[in-house]
Amino acid sequence: MFKDVSSCNTYNYGDALYWDARYVEEGGSFDWYQRYSSLRPFVRNYIPTSSRVLMVGCGNAVMSEDMVADGYEDIMNVDISSVAIDMMKRKYEHIPQLKYMQMDVRDMSVFPDESFEGVIDKGFLNLEGSIC
């Protein structure tokens, strides 16, 4: 009934320094859980391509790029890591549909209510950070 967590690795996923170091060390891109091609039927069913979309905890994933290729017009990507945001801003500076902002999404006061018609979170809510 109770899970033995003594052998679990714990990470501070809510700490920007953890993510900054990870993005510097690993480089490349990484999509948590699934790529857009697998999620496309669900995303397209609930979020029209004309919607302003918020991608929470975007990291260095290519999901937003794939969404733009699929017709999405306005995606605001946010992440706590300044390293990831700087990297993605440079990578996608030629794609005006993609915007990037470094922020802690536990404080969204920078955006007025109803700023987005759709919000996508593929892995952000795992802030506890236990992996067994």
URKAPE-V567432 format. One line per field, one symbol per residue. ss: DSSP state (~ for helix, > for strand, _ for the rest). phi: phi as a letter, one per 30 degrees, with the letter a starting at -180 (. if undefined). burial: + if it has 9 or more other ideal C-beta (glycine too) atoms within 8 Angstrom, else -. A space follows every 10 residues. Layout:
ss = ???
phi = ???
burial = ???
This chain:
ss = ________>> _____~~~~~ ~~~~~~____ _____~~~~~ ~~~~~~____ _>>>>>____ __~~~~~~~_ ___>>>>>>_ _~~~~~~~~~ ~______>>> >>________ _______>>> >________> >_
phi = .ccdcdcdcc bcddcedede ddddddhiba cdibdeedce eddddcbddd ddcccdidhc dceddddddc jdcabccbad dddddddded dcddcddcbb bdacddbcdd cdeidbcbbc bcadddddid bc
burial = ---------- --+--+-+++ -++------- +---++--++ --++--+-+- ++++++++++ ++++++++-+ -+-+++++++ +-+++++++- -+-----+-+ +++-+----- -----+-+-+ -+-+----+- --
